[in-house]
Amino acid sequence: MNETIINFIEKFCYDNRIELKDLQGKDRHFEVTLQRHLLMYLLKTKFGISLETIGRYFNRDHTSVVHAIYKISDMIYTHDSALEPYKKYLQGKTIYISGQVSNINYTDAEYSFLKAESYLSKQGHKVINPLRLVPRTASHTTAMKICLRELLFCDAIYMLKGWQNSVGANLEHTIAKACGLEVIYQEEV
């Protein structure tokens, strides 16, 4: 697992006053099990980690991970009050997608942005797809004004593969970092 995911796990443990070794252990008390299941659910839904990798991390097989994900999904669906203390983890972020649009086939760019939008939306996030905001005929200056205004109201930026080849995406990346937004790289997920 990459550094972003390890940091997320450490923060989850710190926020919930639980040791990682307890989550990886065999403790079956309700609160420990609930936190273990929730963390498994989050690793799958927010980061797209494979069932096998999650299982290995928690010293369990993939069927235990499937059970955990179904259990948490059911609790979310039924508005189980046991999840109330963890609601901040289940609320999606507003994520801005950034990537190369200029100097490549527009249809290819559109496909990449739509695929990322679908992926992030399925995780429960509100997604800002700049290709839906900027008219195709807009100048680069106009496009950047529209995009940067939207970016500033987001919680995170999702950098598509190849973003380094774009002047606009580099600017968005720099501004996002300067403003303290979470930066998520497509290669990491």
C-alpha positions as CSV (number, residue, x, y, z in Angstrom):
1,M,0.0,0.0,0.0
2,N,1.3,3.5,-0.9
3,E,2.1,6.3,1.5
4,T,-1.3,8.1,1.0
5,I,-3.2,4.9,2.1
6,I,-0.8,4.2,5.1
7,N,-1.3,7.8,6.2
8,F,-5.1,7.4,6.0
9,I,-4.9,4.2,8.1
10,E,-2.7,5.8,10.7
11,K,-5.0,8.8,10.9
12,F,-8.1,6.5,11.2
13,C,-6.4,4.7,14.1
14,Y,-5.3,7.9,15.8
15,D,-8.7,9.6,15.4
16,N,-10.5,6.5,16.8
17,R,-8.0,5.8,19.6
18,I,-7.3,2.3,18.5
19,E,-4.0,0.5,17.8
20,L,-3.4,-0.9,14.3
21,K,-2.3,-4.2,15.9
22,D,-5.8,-4.4,17.5
23,L,-7.4,-4.0,14.1
24,Q,-5.1,-6.6,12.6
25,G,-5.6,-9.0,15.6
26,K,-8.3,-11.4,16.5
27,D,-10.3,-9.2,19.0
28,R,-14.0,-9.7,18.3
29,H,-15.4,-7.0,20.6
30,F,-18.1,-5.0,18.8
31,E,-16.2,-1.7,18.6
32,V,-13.0,-3.3,17.4
33,T,-14.8,-5.4,14.9
34,L,-16.9,-2.4,13.7
35,Q,-13.7,-0.3,13.2
36,R,-11.9,-3.2,11.4
37,H,-14.9,-3.7,9.1
38,L,-15.2,0.1,8.5
39,L,-11.6,0.4,7.6
40,M,-11.8,-2.6,5.2
41,Y,-14.8,-1.0,3.6
42,L,-13.0,2.4,3.2
43,L,-9.9,0.8,1.8
44,K,-12.0,-0.9,-0.9
45,T,-14.5,1.9,-1.7
46,K,-12.3,4.9,-1.3
47,F,-9.0,3.6,-2.6
48,G,-10.0,0.6,-4.7
49,I,-7.6,-1.8,-2.9
50,S,-8.1,-5.4,-3.9
51,L,-9.9,-7.8,-1.5
52,E,-6.8,-10.0,-1.3
53,T,-4.5,-7.1,-0.4
54,I,-6.9,-5.8,2.3
55,G,-7.2,-9.4,3.7
56,R,-3.4,-9.8,3.9
57,Y,-3.1,-6.4,5.7
58,F,-5.6,-7.5,8.3
59,N,-4.4,-11.1,8.5
60,R,-7.6,-12.4,7.0
61,D,-8.7,-14.0,3.8
62,H,-10.6,-12.1,1.1
63,T,-14.0,-13.7,2.1
64,S,-13.7,-11.9,5.5
65,V,-13.2,-8.7,3.7
66,V,-16.2,-9.3,1.5
67,H,-18.3,-10.0,4.7
68,A,-17.0,-6.7,6.2
69,I,-17.9,-4.7,3.1
70,Y,-21.4,-6.2,3.0
71,K,-21.8,-5.6,6.7
72,I,-20.9,-1.9,6.5
73,S,-22.9,-1.4,3.3
74,D,-25.9,-2.9,5.0
75,M,-25.4,-0.6,8.1
76,I,-25.2,2.4,5.8
77,Y,-28.3,1.4,4.0
78,T,-30.3,0.9,7.2
79,H,-28.8,4.1,8.8
80,D,-27.5,2.0,11.7
81,S,-26.8,4.4,14.6
82,A,-23.5,2.5,15.4
83,L,-22.0,4.3,12.4
84,E,-22.8,7.7,13.8
85,P,-19.3,8.3,15.3
86,Y,-17.7,7.4,12.0
87,K,-20.0,9.5,9.7
88,K,-17.1,11.8,8.6
89,Y,-15.5,8.8,6.9
90,L,-18.6,7.9,5.0
91,Q,-19.3,11.4,3.6
92,G,-17.7,12.0,0.3
93,K,-15.4,14.8,-0.6
94,T,-15.6,17.3,-3.4
95,I,-12.9,16.3,-5.8
96,Y,-11.7,18.2,-8.8
97,I,-10.3,16.2,-11.8
98,S,-7.2,17.6,-13.4
99,G,-5.4,16.4,-16.5
100,Q,-4.1,17.1,-19.9
101,V,-6.7,18.3,-22.4
102,S,-4.7,20.5,-24.8
103,N,-2.5,18.9,-27.5
104,I,-4.1,15.5,-27.3
105,N,-7.2,14.1,-29.0
106,Y,-10.2,15.7,-27.2
107,T,-12.2,12.4,-27.3
108,D,-9.3,10.6,-25.5
109,A,-9.2,13.4,-22.9
110,E,-13.0,13.3,-22.5
111,Y,-12.9,9.5,-22.0
112,S,-10.2,9.8,-19.3
113,F,-12.1,12.5,-17.4
114,L,-15.4,10.7,-17.6
115,K,-13.9,7.4,-16.5
116,A,-12.3,9.2,-13.5
117,E,-15.6,11.0,-12.8
118,S,-17.4,7.6,-12.7
119,Y,-14.8,6.0,-10.5
120,L,-14.9,8.8,-7.9
121,S,-18.7,9.2,-8.0
122,K,-19.1,5.5,-7.2
123,Q,-17.0,6.1,-4.1
124,G,-19.6,8.7,-2.9
125,H,-17.7,11.9,-3.8
126,K,-19.0,15.0,-5.5
127,V,-16.9,15.3,-8.6
128,I,-16.0,18.4,-10.5
129,N,-15.2,17.5,-14.1
130,P,-13.9,20.6,-15.8
131,L,-14.9,19.2,-19.2
132,R,-18.5,19.6,-18.2
133,L,-17.9,23.3,-17.2
134,V,-15.7,24.7,-19.9
135,P,-17.1,25.1,-23.4
136,R,-15.0,23.2,-25.9
137,T,-14.4,26.5,-27.9
138,A,-13.2,28.5,-24.8
139,S,-9.7,30.0,-24.9
140,H,-7.1,28.6,-22.5
141,T,-7.3,31.8,-20.4
142,T,-11.1,31.5,-20.1
143,A,-10.9,27.8,-19.3
144,M,-8.3,28.4,-16.6
145,K,-10.4,31.1,-15.0
146,I,-13.4,28.8,-14.8
147,C,-11.4,25.8,-13.6
148,L,-9.4,27.7,-10.9
149,R,-12.6,29.2,-9.5
150,E,-14.1,25.7,-9.1
151,L,-10.9,24.2,-7.8
152,L,-10.7,26.5,-4.8
153,F,-14.0,25.1,-3.4
154,C,-12.9,21.5,-3.5
155,D,-11.5,19.2,-0.8
156,A,-9.1,17.4,-3.1
157,I,-7.7,17.3,-6.6
158,Y,-7.4,14.0,-8.6
159,M,-4.5,14.1,-11.0
160,L,-5.0,12.0,-14.1
161,K,-2.1,10.1,-15.6
162,G,0.0,12.4,-17.8
163,W,-1.0,15.6,-16.0
164,Q,2.6,16.7,-16.0
165,N,2.3,17.3,-19.8
166,S,-0.2,20.0,-19.3
167,V,0.5,23.6,-18.4
168,G,-3.0,24.0,-16.9
169,A,-2.9,20.8,-14.8
170,N,0.6,21.8,-13.5
171,L,-0.9,25.2,-12.4
172,E,-3.9,23.4,-10.8
173,H,-1.6,21.0,-9.0
174,T,0.5,23.9,-7.6
175,I,-2.5,25.9,-6.5
176,A,-4.1,22.8,-4.9
177,K,-1.0,22.1,-2.9
178,A,-0.6,25.7,-1.9
179,C,-4.2,25.8,-0.7
180,G,-3.8,22.6,1.3
181,L,-6.1,20.4,-0.8
182,E,-5.5,16.7,-0.7
183,V,-3.7,15.6,-3.9
184,I,-4.6,12.2,-5.2
185,Y,-2.6,10.8,-8.1
186,Q,-4.4,8.3,-10.5
187,E,-1.3,6.1,-10.5
188,E,-1.7,5.6,-6.7
189,V,-5.3,4.3,-6.8
